[in-house]
Amino acid sequence: MNDQAVGCYRHPDRETGIRCTRCERPICPECMVSASVGFQCPACVAGDSGTGHRPQAAAPRTIAGGVRAADPRLVTKVLLAVNVALWIAVMATGDGLIDEMELFGRAVLAGEPQGVAEGQWYRLVTAVFLHQAPMHIAFNMLSLWWIGPPLEAALGRARYLALYLLSGLGGSALTFVVADPRQPSLGASGAIFGLLGATAVIMRRLNYDMRPVAALLVLNLIFTFTWHNIAWEAHIGGLVVGAAVAYGMVHAPREKRALVQGLTCGVTLAVIVAAVVVRAATLPELVGFSG
């Protein structure tokens, strides 16, 4: 079988290296229907594949085994809405909400020691949806709208949401572990970098041209390490976690797909939690704090 990238037979403008296992026509991710071996095209599935499976077993599936949804942007829209709604709340209420939800390890606020090391673990999650500067949320939400829908379509809703949340959490965890505990951090950048890493993994899996996503990654990494006031820890943490989770999702063997994908997400979460626990236990107390 020729794996050279050619145009999908239903979408000629989309290059792909995957072919239907029955008719051998080239098919893009949107047209792939998971079969007992490889993928089939919608035409072969509609014409009765003869696999002996129940009709629902031939329902269109994503490359990661997820069910194809009528609206492949729904989760992305919800994530956008949550981020924007929280930003509006910040603009309406002032810095009080920021102080309650931003990420930092340990610091004194309102005369009390606060932070993740003080048991406020929720900050690892809330900070991922928190923005303050208009340009910050505008850039992150534009990136989410551009990168998110293709990934949501390729993975399916549940897997895409797991990828996003774990990437954001991974960025928060690395920030907590490495950065100054008094340094505040907020924003969806860790999750966005996770989506970038996942995009690279999936494009490689489908034999797509890697140059565009590689150039985008390099450009973003340059900004990460040269622009001031950027938490590089969140970017790198999200990137690594996103790439790792996506690899487990799209390379899981079909017969053990659910198990491997579940273990990938579970082990990733366990590593994140362990890193946070160890850091919280070893983080020095606030010197000179008298209550």
PAZAPA-4460 file (N, C-alpha, C; in steps of 0.05 Angstrom, whole numbers, plus 32768, in hexadecimal, padded with zeros to 4 digits):
% residues 291
    n_x    n_y    n_z   ca_x   ca_y   ca_z    c_x    c_y    c_z   seq   type   mol
   8011   7FE8   8000   8000   8000   8000   8011   8019   8000     1      M     A
   800B   802C   7FEF   801B   8044   7FED   8013   8058   8002     2      N     A
   8025   805F   8015   801F   8072   802B   8026   808F   8024     3      D     A
   802D   8094   800A   8034   80AF   8003   801B   80C1   8006     4      Q     A
   801F   80D9   8011   8009   80EB   8016   7FFB   80F3   7FFB     5      A     A
   7FE1   80EE   7FF9   7FD2   80F7   7FE2   7FB8   8103   7FEC     6      V     A
   7FA8   810E   7FDB   7F8F   811A   7FE3   7F79   8106   7FE9     7      G     A
   7F6A   810C   7FFE   7F53   80FB   8005   7F40   80F9   7FEE     8      C     A
   7F34   80E2   7FE9   7F22   80DF   7FD2   7F08   80EF   7FD5     9      Y     A
   7F01   80F6   7FEE   7EE9   8107   7FF3   7EF0   8124   7FF7    10      R     A
   7F09   8129   8000   7F13   8144   8006   7F2E   8147   7FF9    11      H     A
   7F30   814B   7FDF   7F49   814B   7FD1   7F5E   815F   7FDB    12      P     A
   7F55   8174   7FE9   7F67   8188   7FF3   7F76   817F   800C    13      D     A
   7F6E   8168   8018   7F7A   815F   8031   7F8C   8147   802B    14      R     A
   7FA6   814B   802F   7FB9   8136   802A   7FB8   8121   8040    15      E     A
   7FBC   8108   8039   7FBB   80F3   804D   7FCD   80DC   8044    16      T     A
   7FD7   80CD   8057   7FE6   80B5   8051   7FD7   809B   8058    17      G     A
   7FBD   809F   8060   7FAD   8088   8068   7F9A   8080   8051    18      I     A
   7F96   8066   804D   7F84   805C   8039   7F70   8049   8044    19      R     A
   7F59   8047   8038   7F44   8034   8040   7F4F   8018   803D    20      C     A
   7F4B   8007   8050   7F55   7FEC   804F   7F47   7FDA   803B    21      T     A
   7F2F   7FE3   8032   7F20   7FD3   801E   7F25   7FDD   8002    22      R     A
   7F1F   7FF6   7FFD   7F22   8000   7FE1   7F3C   800E   7FDC    23      C     A
   7F4C   8014   7FF1   7F66   8020   7FEF   7F65   803D   7FE5    24      E     A
   7F4E   804A   7FE7   7F4D   8066   7FE0   7F58   8077   7FF7    25      R     A
   7F66   808D   7FF2   7F71   809E   8007   7F5A   80AB   8017    26      P     A
   7F5D   80AC   8032   7F48   80B8   8043   7F55   80C9   8058    27      I     A
   7F48   80E0   805E   7F52   80F2   8072   7F45   80EB   808D    28      C     A
   7F4E   80F7   80A3   7F43   80F0   80BD   7F25   80F2   80BF    29      P     A
   7F18   8106   80B1   7EFB   8108   80B2   7EED   80F1   80A5    30      E     A
   7EFA   80E4   8092   7EED   80CE   8083   7EF5   80B2   808E    31      C     A
   7F07   80B1   80A2   7F0F   8097   80AC   7EFA   808A   80BE    32      M     A
   7EF4   8071   80B8   7EE2   8061   80C9   7EF2   804A   80D4    33      V     A
   7EF4   8048   80EE   7F04   8034   80FA   7EFA   8018   80F3    34      S     A
   7F0B   8006   80EA   7F04   7FEB   80E3   7F15   7FD7   80F3    35      A     A
   7F0F   7FBD   80F0   7F1E   7FA9   80FF   7F3C   7FAB   80FA    36      S     A
   7F43   7FB2   80E2   7F5F   7FB7   80DA   7F60   7FD2   80CB    37      V     A
   7F6D   7FE5   80D5   7F70   7FFF   80C8   7F56   800F   80C7    38      G     A
   7F52   801E   80B1   7F3B   802F   80AE   7F2D   802A   8093    39      F     A
   7F13   802E   8093   7F04   802C   807A   7EF8   8047   8073    40      Q     A
   7EF1   804B   805A   7EE5   8064   8051   7EC6   8062   8055    41      C     A
   7EB9   8079   8056   7E9C   8079   805A   7E8D   8069   8045    42      P     A
   7E97   8069   802C   7E89   805B   8017   7E89   803D   801C    43      A     A
   7EA0   8032   8025   7EA1   8015   802A   7E90   800E   8042    44      C     A
   7E8F   801F   8056   7E7F   801A   806E   7E61   801A   8066    45      V     A
   7E59   802E   8057   7E3D   8031   804E   7E35   801A   803D    46      A     A
   7E48   800E   802E   7E42   7FF8   801D   7E43   7FDD   802A    47      G     A
   7E43   7FDC   8045   7E44   7FC3   8054   7E60   7FB7   8052    48      D     A
   7E6F   7FBC   8067   7E8B   7FB3   8067   7E8E   7F95   806A    49      S     A
   7E79   7F88   8073   7E7A   7F6B   8076   7E8D   7F62   808C    50      G     A
   7E91   7F72   80A0   7EA3   7F6B   80B6   7E95   7F59   80CA    51      T     A
   7E7A   7F58   80CA   7E6C   7F48   80DD   7E67   7F57   80F7    52      G     A
   7E6E   7F71   80F9   7E69   7F80   8111   7E4D   7F8B   8110    53      H     A
   7E42   7F93   8127   7E29   7FA0   8129   7E2A   7FBA   8119    54      R     A
   7E12   7FC4   810F   7E12   7FDD   8100   7E20   7FF4   810E    55      P     A
   7E1B   7FF7   8128   7E27   800D   8137   7E45   800B   8139    56      Q     A
   7E4F   7FF3   8135   7E6C   7FEF   8137   7E7A   7FFC   811F    57      A     A
   7E6B   8000   8109   7E76   800D   80F1   7E72   802B   80F1    58      A     A
   7E68   8036   8107   7E64   8053   8109   7E7F   8061   8105    59      A     A
   7E7F   8078   80F8   7E99   8086   80F4   7EA7   808C   810E    60      P     A
   7EC1   8087   810F   7ED1   808B   8126   7EE9   809D   811F    61      R     A
   7EF3   80AA   8133   7F0B   80BB   812F   7F24   80A9   812F    62      T     A
   7F3A   80B5   8129   7F53   80A5   8129   7F5A   809A   8144    63      I     A
   7F50   80A7   8159   7F54   809D   8175   7F3E   808C   817F    64      A     A
   7F2A   8086   816E   7F14   8074   8176   7EFC   8082   8181    65      G     A
   7EFC   809D   8181   7EE5   80AB   818B   7ECE   80AC   8177    66      G     A
   7EB6   80B1   8180   7E9F   80B3   816F   7E9F   80CE   8161    67      V     A
   7E9B   80CE   8147   7E9A   80E8   8139   7E80   80F7   813F    68      R     A
   7E83   8110   8147   7E6C   8120   814F   7E63   8132   8138    69      A     A
   7E49   8139   813A   7E3E   814A   8125   7E4B   8166   8126    70      A     A
   7E51   816F   813E   7E5F   8189   8141   7E7B   8184   814C    71      D     A
   7E90   8183   813C   7EAB   817D   8146   7EB8   8195   8154    72      P     A
   7EA9   81AA   8159   7EB4   81C1   8167   7EA6   81C6   8182    73      R     A
   7E95   81B5   818A   7E85   81BA   81A2   7E96   81BE   81BB    74      L     A
   7EA8   81AC   81C1   7EB9   81AE   81D9   7ECA   81C7   81D7    75      V     A
   7ED5   81CD   81BF   7EE5   81E5   81BC   7ED4   81FE   81C2    76      T     A
   7EBB   81FE   81B9   7EAA   8215   81BE   7EA4   8218   81DC    77      K     A
   7EA0   8201   81EA   7E9B   8202   8207   7EB4   820D   8216    78      V     A
   7ECB   8203   820E   7EE4   820D   821B   7EE8   822B   8216    79      L     A
   7EE3   8234   81FD   7EE4   8250   81F7   7ED1   8260   8209    80      L     A
   7EB9   8256   820B   7EA4   8264   821B   7EAC   8266   8238    81      A     A
   7EB7   8251   8243   7EC0   8251   8260   7ED6   8265   8264    82      V     A
   7EEA   8265   8252   7F00   8278   8255   7EF6   8295   8252    83      N     A
   7EE5   829B   823F   7EDC   82B6   823B   7ECA   82BF   8252    84      V     A
   7EB9   82AD   825B   7EA7   82B4   8271   7EB7   82BA   828A    85      A     A
   7ECC   82AB   828F   7EDC   82B0   82A7   7EEC   82CA   82A4    86      L     A
   7EF5   82D0   828C   7F03   82E9   8287   7EF0   8301   828B    87      W     A
   7ED7   82FF   8283   7EC3   8314   8287   7EBF   8318   82A5    88      I     A
   7EBE   8301   82B4   7EBA   8303   82D1   7ED1   8311   82DE    89      A     A
   7EE9   830B   82D4   7F01   8319   82DF   7F00   8337   82D9    90      V     A
   7EF8   833E   82C1   7EF6   835A   82BA   7EE1   8368   82CC    91      M     A
   7ECC   835A   82D3   7EB6   8366   82E2   7EBC   8368   8300    92      A     A
   7ECC   8355   830A   7ED0   8354   8327   7EEB   835D   8330    93      T     A
   7EFE   8360   831E   7F19   836A   8326   7F2C   8354   832E    94      G     A
   7F40   835B   833D   7F56   8349   8343   7F4E   8333   8358    95      D     A
   7F38   8337   8365   7F30   8323   837A   7F2E   8307   836F    96      G     A
   7F21   8304   8357   7F1E   82EA   834B   7F39   82DF   8341    97      L     A
   7F4A   82F1   8338   7F65   82E8   8330   7F73   82DC   8348    98      I     A
   7F73   82EA   835E   7F81   82E1   8376   7F76   82C5   837F    99      D     A
   7F5C   82C1   837B   7F50   82A8   8384   7F56   8290   8372   100      E     A
   7F5C   8295   8358   7F5D   827F   8345   7F78   827C   8336   101      M     A
   7F8A   8290   8337   7FA3   828D   8329   7FB5   8279   8337   102      E     A
   7FC9   8270   8328   7FDB   825B   8332   7FF4   8267   833F   103      L     A
   7FFA   825F   8357   8015   8264   8363   8019   824F   8379   104      F     A
   8032   824B   837F   8038   8235   8392   8032   823C   83AF   105      G     A
   803D   8252   83B9   8038   825A   83D4   803F   8278   83D7   106      R     A
   802C   8287   83E1   8031   82A4   83E5   801C   82AE   83FA   107      A     A
   8020   82C6   8403   800E   82D2   8416   7FFA   82E5   8408   108      V     A
   7FE1   82DF   840B   7FCC   82F0   8400   7FB8   82F6   8416   109      L     A
   7FB0   830F   8418   7F9D   8318   842D   7FA6   830F   8449   110      A     A
   7FC1   830F   844D   7FCC   8308   8467   7FCC   82EA   846D   111      G     A
   7FC7   82D9   8459   7FC6   82BC   845E   7FD7   82AE   8449   112      E     A
   7FE5   8298   8451   7FF4   8288   843D   7FE0   827A   842B   113      P     A
   7FE4   827C   8411   7FD2   826F   83FE   7FE2   8263   83E8   114      Q     A
   7FD5   8253   83D6   7FE3   8247   83C0   7FDE   8229   83BF   115      G     A
   7FE9   821D   83AA   7FE6   8200   83A7   7FF2   81F0   83BE   116      V     A
   8009   81F9   83C8   8016   81EC   83DE   8006   81EE   83F8   117      A     A
   7FF3   8201   83F9   7FE2   8204   8410   7FC8   81F5   840D   118      E     A
   7FC7   81E3   83FB   7FAF   81D2   83F7   7F9C   81DC   83E2   119      G     A
   7FA2   81F3   83D4   7F90   81FE   83C0   7F97   81F2   83A5   120      Q     A
   7F93   81D8   83A2   7F9A   81CA   838A   7F88   81D2   8372   121      W     A
   7F71   81DD   8378   7F5F   81E5   8362   7F6C   81FA   8350   122      Y     A
   7F80   8209   835B   7F8E   821D   834B   7F9C   8211   8332   123      R     A
   7FA4   81F9   8334   7FB0   81EB   831D   7F9D   81EA   8305   124      L     A
   7F83   81E9   830B   7F6F   81E7   82F5   7F63   8202   82EF   125      V     A
   7F5C   8211   8303   7F4E   822B   82FD   7F60   823E   82EE   126      T     A
   7F7A   823D   82F4   7F8D   824F   82E6   7F8D   824A   82C8   127      A     A
   7F87   8232   82BF   7F87   822B   82A3   7F71   823A   8294   128      V     A
   7F5B   8242   82A2   7F45   824F   8295   7F45   826D   829B   129      F     A
   7F5A   8277   82A8   7F5A   8292   82B2   7F6B   82A4   82A1   130      L     A
   7F61   82BC   829A   7F70   82D0   828B   7F6A   82EB   8296   131      H     A
   7F7C   82FE   8291   7F78   8319   829A   7F7C   832D   8283   132      Q     A
   7F93   832D   8276   7F99   833F   8261   7F88   8338   8248   133      A     A
   7F7C   834C   823A   7F6C   8346   8222   7F7C   8338   820C   134      P     A
   7F95   8341   8208   7FA6   8334   81F3   7FAC   8317   81FA   135      M     A
   7FAF   8311   8214   7FB5   82F6   821D   7F9E   82E3   8215   136      H     A
   7F86   82EA   821D   7F6F   82D8   8217   7F69   82D8   81F9   137      I     A
   7F6D   82EF   81EB   7F68   82EF   81CE   7F7A   82DC   81C0   138      A     A
   7F94   82DD   81C6   7FA7   82CB   81B9   7FA1   82AE   81BF   139      F     A
   7F9C   82A8   81D8   7F97   828C   81E0   7F7D   8281   81D4   140      N     A
   7F68   8291   81D3   7F4F   8288   81C8   7F50   8285   81AA   141      M     A
   7F5E   8297   819C   7F62   8294   8180   7F71   827B   8179   142      L     A
   7F85   8275   8189   7F95   825C   8186   7F83   8244   818B   143      S     A
   7F73   8245   81A0   7F61   822E   81A6   7F4D   822A   818F   144      L     A
   7F42   823F   8184   7F2E   823C   816F   7F3B   8232   8155   145      W     A
   7F55   8238   8151   7F62   822F   8139   7F6C   8212   813C   146      W     A
   7F78   820B   8153   7F83   81F1   8157   7F6F   81DC   8161   147      I     A
   7F5C   81E5   8171   7F4B   81D2   817F   7F38   81C2   816D   148      G     A
   7F28   81CE   815B   7F15   81BE   814C   7F20   81A7   813C   149      P     A
   7F37   81AA   812E   7F42   8192   8120   7F49   817C   8133   150      P     A
   7F54   8183   814B   7F5A   816E   815E   7F41   8162   8169   151      L     A
   7F2D   8172   816F   7F14   8167   8179   7F08   8153   8165   152      E     A
   7F09   815A   814B   7EFF   8148   8136   7F10   812F   8134   153      A     A
   7F2A   8131   8138   7F3C   811A   8135   7F3B   8107   814D   154      A     A
   7F36   8112   8165   7F36   8101   817D   7F1B   80F9   8187   155      L     A
   7F07   810A   8183   7EED   8106   818F   7EEB   8118   81A8   156      G     A
   7ED3   811E   81B1   7ECF   8131   81C6   7EDC   812A   81E0   157      R     A
   7ED7   8112   81EA   7EE1   810A   8204   7F00   810A   8205   158      A     A
   7F0C   80FF   81F1   7F29   80FD   81F0   7F36   8119   81ED   159      R     A
   7F29   812A   81DD   7F32   8145   81D9   7F31   8155   81F3   160      Y     A
   7F1B   8152   8202   7F18   8160   821B   7F2D   8156   822F   161      L     A
   7F32   813C   8230   7F46   8131   8242   7F62   813C   823B   162      A     A
   7F67   813D   8221   7F81   8148   8218   7F84   8165   8221   163      L     A
   7F70   8175   821D   7F71   8192   8224   7F76   8195   8242   164      Y     A
   7F66   8187   8253   7F68   818B   8270   7F83   8180   827A   165      L     A
   7F8C   8169   8270   7FA5   815F   827A   7FBD   8170   8271   166      L     A
   7FBB   817C   8259   7FD0   818E   8250   7FD1   81A7   8262   167      S     A
   7FBA   81B2   8267   7FB9   81CA   8279   7FC3   81C3   8295   168      G     A
   7FBB   81AC   829F   7FC4   81A4   82BA   7FE2   819E   82BA   169      L     A
   7FEC   8193   82A4   8009   818E   82A3   8019   81A8   82A3   170      G     A
   800F   81BC   8295   801C   81D6   8295   801C   81E3   82B0   171      G     A
   8005   81E0   82BE   8003   81EB   82DA   8016   81DD   82ED   172      S     A
   8018   81C2   82EA   8028   81B2   82FC   8046   81B9   82F9   173      A     A
   804F   81BC   82E0   806B   81C2   82DC   8071   81DE   82E6   174      L     A
   805E   81F1   82E3   8062   820C   82EE   8064   820B   830C   175      T     A
   8053   81FB   8319   8054   81F9   8336   806E   81EC   833F   176      F     A
   8078   81D8   8331   8090   81C9   8339   80A9   81DA   8335   177      V     A
   80AB   81E9   831F   80C4   81F6   8317   80C5   8214   831F   178      V     A
   80AF   8222   831B   80B0   823F   831E   80B1   8248   833B   179      A     A
   80B8   8261   833F   80B8   826D   835A   809B   826A   8365   180      D     A
   8098   8260   837D   807D   825B   8388   806D   8275   838B   181      P     A
   807A   828C   838C   806B   82A5   838E   8064   82B0   8372   182      R     A
   806D   82A3   835D   8067   82AD   8342   804B   82A5   8339   183      Q     A
   803A   82B8   8334   801E   82B1   832A   801F   82A9   830D   184      P     A
   800C   8298   8306   800A   828E   82EA   7FED   8289   82E4   185      S     A
   7FE5   8290   82CB   7FCA   828B   82C3   7FC9   828B   82A4   186      L     A
   7FB4   827F   829A   7FB0   827E   827D   7FAF   8262   8271   187      G     A
   7FA3   8260   8259   7F9F   8246   824C   7FB7   823E   823B   188      A     A
   7FCD   824C   823D   7FE4   8246   822B   7FEE   822A   822E   189      S     A
   7FEF   821E   8246   7FF8   8203   8249   7FE6   81F0   823A   190      G     A
   7FCC   81F3   823C   7FBA   81E2   822D   7FBD   81E6   820F   191      A     A
   7FC1   81FF   8206   7FC4   8205   81E9   7FDE   81F7   81DF   192      I     A
   7FF3   81F9   81EE   800C   81EB   81E6   8008   81CD   81E5   193      F     A
   7FF7   81C2   81F7   7FF1   81A6   81F6   7FE3   819E   81DD   194      G     A
   7FD0   81AF   81D4   7FC3   81AA   81BA   7FD6   81AC   81A3   195      L     A
   7FEA   81BE   81A4   7FFE   81BF   8190   800F   81A5   818F   196      L     A
   8017   819C   81A6   8026   8183   81A7   8016   816B   819C   197      G     A
   7FFC   816A   81A3   7FEB   8155   8199   7FE7   8157   817B   198      A     A
   7FE5   816F   8170   7FE2   8173   8154   7FFB   8167   8145   199      T     A
   8012   816C   8150   802B   8162   8143   802A   8143   8144   200      A     A
   8022   8137   815A   8021   811A   815C   800E   810E   8148   201      V     A
   7FF6   811A   8146   7FE2   810F   8134   7FEA   8113   8116   202      I     A
   7FF5   812A   8110   7FFE   812E   80F4   8014   811A   80ED   203      M     A
   8025   8114   8100   803A   8100   80FB   802D   80E4   80F7   204      R     A
   8019   80DE   8107   800B   80C4   8105   7FFE   80C1   80EA   205      R     A
   7FF4   80D7   80DF   7FE5   80D6   80C5   7FF7   80DC   80AD   206      L     A
   8011   80DE   80B2   8025   80E3   809D   8020   80FD   808F   207      N     A
   8017   8111   809D   8013   812C   8092   802E   813B   8091   208      Y     A
   802F   8150   8082   8047   8161   8081   804A   816E   809C   209      D     A
   8061   8169   80A9   8066   8173   80C4   8071   818F   80C5   210      M     A
   8079   819A   80AE   8087   81B4   80AE   8075   81CB   80B9   211      R     A
   805C   81CD   80B2   804C   81E4   80BE   804A   81E3   80DC   212      P     A
   8044   81CC   80E7   8041   81CA   8105   805C   81CD   8112   213      V     A
   8071   81C3   8106   808C   81C5   8111   8094   81E3   8112   214      A     A
   808E   81F2   80FD   8094   820E   80FC   8085   821D   8111   215      A     A
   806B   8216   8115   805B   8223   8129   8065   821D   8145   216      L     A
   806D   8205   814A   8078   81FE   8164   8092   820D   816A   217      L     A
   80A4   820E   8156   80BD   821D   815A   80B8   823A   815F   218      V     A
   80A5   8246   8150   809F   8262   8154   8094   8268   8170   219      L     A
   8082   8256   8179   8077   825A   8194   808B   8255   81AA   220      N     A
   809D   8243   81A6   80B2   823E   81BA   80C6   8256   81BB   221      L     A
   80CB   8262   81A4   80DC   827A   81A4   80CE   8290   81B5   222      I     A
   80B5   8295   81B1   80A6   82A9   81C0   80A6   82A1   81DE   223      F     A
   80A4   8287   81E3   80A2   827E   81FF   80BB   8285   820F   224      T     A
   80D3   8283   8202   80EC   8287   8211   80F8   82A2   820C   225      F     A
   80EB   82B3   81FC   80F7   82CE   81F7   80E4   82E4   8200   226      T     A
   80CA   82DF   8202   80B7   82F3   820A   80B6   82F5   8228   227      W     A
   80B4   830D   8233   80B3   8311   824F   8098   830A   825B   228      H     A
   8097   8303   8274   807F   82FD   8283   806F   82E5   8277   229      N     A
   807E   82D2   826C   8071   82B9   8262   807B   82A2   8274   230      I     A
   8068   8292   827E   806E   827B   828F   8076   8264   827C   231      A     A
   8090   8262   8276   8098   824D   8264   8092   8231   826F   232      W     A
   8091   822F   8289   808C   8214   8295   8071   820A   828D   233      E     A
   805C   821C   828C   8042   8213   8283   8042   820A   8266   234      A     A
   8050   8218   8255   8051   8211   8239   805F   81F6   8235   235      H     A
   8075   81F2   8241   8084   81D9   823E   8075   81C1   824B   236      I     A
   806A   81C6   8262   805B   81B1   826F   8043   81A8   825F   237      G     A
   8034   81BC   8254   801D   81B5   8243   8025   81A7   822A   238      G     A
   803B   81B0   821D   8044   81A4   8205   804C   8187   8208   239      L     A
   805B   8181   821D   8064   8166   8222   804C   8154   8228   240      V     A
   803A   815D   823A   8023   814C   8241   8011   8148   8229   241      V     A
   800B   815D   821A   7FFA   815B   8203   8005   8147   81EE   242      G     A
   801F   8149   81E9   802A   8136   81D5   8029   8119   81E0   243      A     A
   802F   8115   81FA   802F   80FA   8205   8013   80EE   8205   244      A     A
   7FFF   80FE   820D   7FE4   80F4   820D   7FDA   80EE   81F1   245      V     A
   7FDF   80FF   81DE   7FD7   80FB   81C3   7FE4   80E2   81B7   246      A     A
   7FFD   80DE   81BD   800B   80C6   81B3   7FFE   80AD   81BD   247      Y     A
   7FF7   80AC   81D7   7FE9   8094   81E2   7FCE   8090   81D5   248      G     A
   7FC0   80A6   81CE   7FA5   80A4   81C3   7FA5   809A   81A6   249      M     A
   7FB7   80A4   8195   7FB6   809D   8179   7FC7   8084   8172   250      V     A
   7FD9   807C   8184   7FE9   8064   817E   7FE0   804C   818E   251      H     A
   7FCA   804F   819D   7FC0   8038   81AC   7FB6   8022   8199   252      A     A
   7FBD   8009   819D   7FB3   7FF3   818C   7F95   7FF1   818E   253      P     A
   7F88   7FED   8177   7F6B   7FEE   8176   7F5D   7FDB   818A   254      R     A
   7F68   7FC3   818D   7F5C   7FAF   819E   7F5E   7FB6   81BC   255      E     A
   7F71   7FC8   81C3   7F74   7FD0   81DE   7F73   7FEF   81E1   256      K     A
   7F65   7FFB   81CE   7F66   8019   81CC   7F5C   8026   81E6   257      R     A
   7F45   801E   81EF   7F3A   802B   8207   7F4C   8028   821F   258      A     A
   7F57   8010   8222   7F69   800B   8239   7F82   801C   8238   259      L     A
   7F8F   801C   8221   7FA8   802B   821D   7FA3   8049   8221   260      V     A
   7F8D   8053   8215   7F87   806F   8217   7F81   8077   8234   261      Q     A
   7F71   8066   8242   7F6B   806B   825E   7F84   806B   826F   262      G     A
   7F96   8058   826A   7FAF   8056   8279   7FC1   806F   8273   263      L     A
   7FC1   8077   825A   7FD1   808F   8253   7FC8   80A7   8263   264      T     A
   7FAE   80AC   8263   7FA4   80C3   8272   7FA7   80BF   8290   265      C     A
   7FA2   80A7   829A   7FA5   80A2   82B7   7FC2   80A4   82C1   266      G     A
   7FD5   8099   82B2   7FF1   809B   82BA   7FFA   80B8   82B9   267      V     A
   7FF2   80C7   82A4   7FF9   80E3   82A2   7FEF   80F3   82BA   268      T     A
   7FD6   80EF   82C1   7FCA   80FC   82D8   7FD9   80F5   82F2   269      L     A
   7FDF   80DB   82F4   7FED   80D2   830C   8009   80DF   830F   270      A     A
   8017   80E1   82F9   8032   80EE   82F9   802F   810C   8301   271      V     A
   801B   8119   82F6   8016   8135   82FD   8010   8138   831B   272      I     A
   7FFE   8128   8325   7FF7   8129   8341   800F   8124   8353   273      V     A
   801F   810F   834C   8036   8108   835C   804A   811F   835C   274      A     A
   804F   812C   8346   8061   8143   8345   8058   815A   8356   275      A     A
   803E   815F   8356   8032   8174   8366   8034   816E   8384   276      V     A
   802F   8155   838B   8030   814D   83A7   804D   8150   83B2   277      V     A
   8060   8146   83A3   807C   8147   83AB   8085   8164   83AE   278      V     A
   807E   8175   839B   8085   8191   839C   8078   819F   83B4   279      R     A
   805F   8199   83B9   8051   81A6   83CF   805D   819E   83EA   280      A     A
   8067   8185   83EB   8072   817B   8404   808E   8186   840A   281      A     A
   809C   818D   83F5   80B7   8196   83F8   80BA   81B5   83F5   282      T     A
   80A5   81C3   83EF   80A6   81E0   83EC   80AA   81ED   8407   283      L     A
   80BE   81FE   840B   80C4   820A   8425   80AC   821A   842F   284      P     A
   80AA   821C   8449   8095   822D   8455   809C   824A   8450   285      E     A
   8088   825B   8452   808D   8278   8450   809E   8282   8467   286      L     A
   80B5   828C   8460   80C8   8295   8475   80BE   82AF   8481   287      V     A
   80BC   82B0   849B   80B5   82C8   84A9   8097   82CD   84AB   288      G     A
   8087   82BA   84A1   806A   82BF   84A3   8060   82BB   84BF   289      F     A
   8052   82CF   84CA   8049   82CD   84E5   802A   82CE   84E8   290      S     A
   801C   82CC   84D1   7FFF   82CA   84D2   7FF2   82E6   84D2   291      G     A
***
